[in-house]
Amino acid sequence: MIEELEKKLVRFEELEAQMFNPELAADAARFAAVMREHGRLAKVANKYRQYKEATQQSRATRRMVVGEVDAEMRGYLESELESLQKRRVELWSELRRGLSGGDMADTNSLIMEIRAGTGGEEAALFARDLYSMYTRYAAKKGWKVEPMSISPTERAGFREAIFSLSGDGVYQELQFERGGHRVQRVPETEAQGRIHTSAATVAVLPEPTEVDVEIRPEDLDIETMRSGGPGGQHQNKTESGVRITHTPSGIVVNCRDEKSQHKNKAKALRVLRSRIYEQRIEKERAQRASERRSQIGSGDRSERIRTYNFPQNRLTDHRIGLNLYHLDNIIAGNLDEVVESLLRATNGDELPPPE
């Protein structure tokens, strides 16, 4: 990990030097790319600088404690050393978390896709509940939420919900939400009070920039279609909806939430770019997942990662054996305890920083 942090710091300092190069300032595209990369690395690089400084101060103070003969001064130095060691542990834990997403750890924008699975209308209602849970959590964190494509059902459920989230630490905190989510509860339509099991899938896609993923116009097959919600008087009679097929990858994206065809196309391209990026980094993610010492698992979308049991007011995360008995509070958007538990499991926060 130290080697990885050193590489990031070296790259960060290289970018700092480039920013003062007059030749770079003359190239707007390159300058923008350098600024973006510099911004992504700033948080972890500055924190690693603080960690290195605290480590040096700790070593120097320890040497002074050993050589000090005055009891009062030794007591002061020992107290100072304790504070420095505590600060090192805090910084080390934050650095481990900052690297938990690999090369995507510094990504502050993602696209989340929630789809109803088995369970019919109850699965669609569960997909809507998940959307509400994540957007409420985002509001608490001060993140920006932008709906991309929502496909409602007649009974106000969601067949599919695609939306973007942006803000500090958004990918780092939500990266482990991808996978299969299962709900156990009594549907509103169940007269006998029987518990039904339904499911939904969640995909978490880091949102790349146009520099990260270049899409050639000749690789796109763009079709228009009618927009609209569940139907009836709300159905849009104009063809403002857009379907984009990326022929090299076979990825298809539909977007029809906006009344403007231009806006739907722009949103569809953002989703397409994220899916292409996700496809590209899948091998890297699989390799990283097999190497790290966490219990998070592969994160495959078909994998059942979590159960929401309403009769028992219980949430179970199967990857780390976590059971929490305040599901009503969690589904209301209070995900902090779940997120913290997953981060601790994958980061090995119990491990002390190297001396």
N, C-alpha and C positions, 0 to 999 in steps of 0.2 A: 504493500500500500504506500509506503514511503517513496518507493521508486516512482509510482504513478503520480503522487503528489508533486514530486520534484519535476517531473516532465511537464505537468500542468503549469507550475510556477515558471519554469524556463520559457514555455510558450507564451505565457502571459507577459513576461518581461520583454520578449521579442516583439510582441504586438504593441506594447507601450512605446518601444523605440521606433517602430514603424509609423506610429501615429504622428510623430514629429518630423517625418520625412516629407519635404516639399513635393517630391515626385508623386508620392501617394495621394496627396491632397488634390492633385490635378486629375486623378482618375476617380471619378465619383463612385463608380460601381465597386472598385477595389477598396476604396476608403470605407464604404458602407459595410462591406463584408468583414473588414478588419475590426470595425467598431462593434459589429454584432458578436464576433468571436470573443473580442476583448470583454464585452459585457457579460457573456455567458461564463467566462472563466473568473471574473472579478471576485465573486463571492468566495469560492473555494481557495483561490490564490491568496487573497488577503487574510483569510482565516488561517491558512497554512503558515503565512508569515508570522502571525501572532503566536501560533503554536511553536514555531522555531525559536522565537524570541523568549517565550516563557520557558522553554527547555534550557536555553543557554543561561538564563537568569537562575533557574533552579540548580543547575550544575555549579554555577559560581557561588551561590548561597550555601550549598552543601559543603563546598570546600572551606568556606569561611566558618561554618559551624564547627567543623573538625579542628580548625586551628585556633578557635577562640577560647581564651582562658577565663575571661570575665563572665561570671554566671548570668548577670543581668543582660548583657549583650547577647550571650548564647541563647537565652530564652527568647529575645526579640527575633533573632535570626531563625530560630526554629519555627516561630509563629509565621514569619515571612515565607519560609520554605513550605509550610503546610498550605498557605494560601496559593502559592505558585503551583504546587502539585495538584490542588483542586482545580485550578484554572486549566492546567494541562489536560486533565481528565475530561473536563467539559468540552474543550476545543477538540480533543481527539474524537469524542463521541459525535460532535457536530460534523467533523470531517468525514467520518465513516458514513454518516447519513448522506452527506453531500455527494458521495461517490456511489451510493446505492443504485443509481440508475445507469451506471456505466457512462458511456459517452453522451447519454441523453439526460444525465443528472441535472444539468443546468437549463434544461428546456422549461420555459415558462408559459408554454401554450400547448394544449392538446385538444384532440377531438375524441369525444366519448360517444360510443354507439351502443344503445340498449335495444335488444330485440326480444319480443315475447317468444317463449319456447313452447314446450308441451303444456297443455292445460287449457286451451281455448281462451274464452273471454277472461277467465280468472288469471291466466298468464299475462294477458294484455293489461289487466288492472295492476298486477304486480310490477310490470315494466314501468307503468306510470308512477307507482310508488317509489321505485328506485330512482327515476328521474327527479322526483320531488326531493328525495333524500339527498341526492348529490347537489342539486341546485341550492337547497337550503344550507348545506355545508359550505358551499362556495360563497354564499352571501355572508356567512359568519367569518370566513377567511378574507373577505374583501376582494374575491376574485370576480372577474367579469364573465358573465354567461351569455352566449349568443346561440339561440336555436338555429339549426341548419336545415333540418328536415324532420317534421313530426307527422306520423301517420296514425291518426286517431281511429278508434272503433266507434260503433254506434252507442256503446255504453260508457264512453269516456275513457276507455283504456287506450294503450299505445301498442300498436303492432310493432312500431319502430320509432325510436327517438335518437336523432343525431344532433349533437350540439358541441360547441367549442367552449373551453374553459381557459382563461388566461390569468396569470398572476404569479407572484413569487412562490416558488416551491410547489406549483400545482402538479407537475409530473412526478416529482419525488414522492409526494404524499399519496397520489392516486394510482400509481403504477401497478399496485398489487390487486386492484379491483377487477382486472380482466379475468374472465372465466365464467363458469356456470353458477348461477345463483338460484337456490331452491327455496320455495315458500311452502309452509304447511299452515293452513288456517281453514276456517269454515266460511265458504263463500256466502255472500249476501243472499244468493238465490237458493241456497241449500236449506230446504224445509226440515230435514231430519237432523240437522246439526252435525253432519258428518264432516270430518276433516279431509280436505282435498290437498293434494300435492301438485304444485305447478312450478314452472321454471322460466328463467329468462337468462340471456347471455349478455355480457358486458365486454366491450372492446375498448381499450385505451390506447389511442394512437398519438404519439408525439407529433406536433404540427411543425413541419419543416418550412423553411423559407424557399423562395424561388431559386435561390443560389444553391440550396441543398439538393433540390430535386428539380431538374429541368424537364419540362414536358413539351415535346415538339408538336406543333399544330397538326402536322401530317399524320401523327399517331392517334388522333382523336376522331371518333365517329360521333357527331353530335346530332341528337334528335330532339324535336319539341313535342310537348304533350300538354294536355289540359291539366291545370292545377286544380286544387280543391281539397276539402276535408272529407267528412263522412258522407257528403252528398246533399241532395235537396237544394234548397234555395241558396245554400252557401257554395254550391259548385261553381267554379270559375269556368266560364264558357270560352275564354281565350286560351290559346296555346302558349302560355307563359312558362309552363313547366319544362325542365330540361333533363334529358338522359344522355350521359356521356359514357362512351365505351373507349377504354384505352386498349387499342388493339394488340400491342406487344405483350401486355400482362393479362388481358382478358377481364380486367376489373371494370365493373359497371357501377355508375353512380347516378341516382335519381335525386332531383331537388325541385320542389314545386310549392314551397311555402310562400314565396314572395309573389306579388302580382306582376313584378317586372321580370321579364325574361333575362335581362342583363344581370340582375342581382342573383337570380337562381343559377345562372351559369357560373358566376364568380364563386358562389358558395360550393357548387358542385366541384369546381376545380380545386378548391381548398381540401375538400374531403378526398378527392382522387389523389392529390399530392401526398396526403397523410397515409393513404392505403399503400401507395407505391413505396413510400419510405418505410412503412412497417414491414412490407414484404422484403425489402432490401436488408433490414437489420435483424430479421428473424433468426438467421444462422448465428449471428453474433450473440443474440439474447440466449439462444439455446446453449451455446458454449459457456456463456457466463453463468447461467443457471446451474449447469452441471459442475462448475468449478467452485462456486461460492459455498460456504458452509451453512447457509441458511436452510430452513425447513419450508421455504415458500412453495417449492414445487415448480413445475414447468410454466404455469400460467397459461396453459393452452385454453382456448375459449370453450372447448367441450368439457373441460375438467370441472367437476363440481367443487367449488371452493368454499361455499358458505350456505348455511341453512338458516332461514328466518322462521322460527316456530312461534306463531302468535298465541296459541293456547297456553304455552309455557312461558310466554314473554321472553323467549330465549333466542340469542344469536350464537351460532356456532361457526367458527372458522376452522374448517377441517385440516388446513395445512399446518397449523401450529397448535391445534388442540385447544383453542380459545373458546370458553363458554361465558357469555355475559347475560345476566337476567334482567335487563332493562331495555328490551327490544323497542318498546314504545318510544323511549327517549332517543335511541339510535336512529330509528326510521324517521324521526322528526328532524334529522339533520345533525345530530350530535355524534359525529364519527370519530372524535379525537382519540378515544380509548382504543378503538379498533386500529386506527392508523398508527398510533404509537406502538402498539403490540407487534404489528407487522414489521415496522421499522426496526424495533429492537431485535426481533427474531432474525431478520436478514443481515443486520449489521454487526451482530455479536457485540452489543454495547457493554457486555460484562467484561470484555477483554481490556486490560489496562493498556495505556499508551506505551510504546517502546522507550526505554531510557536513552 
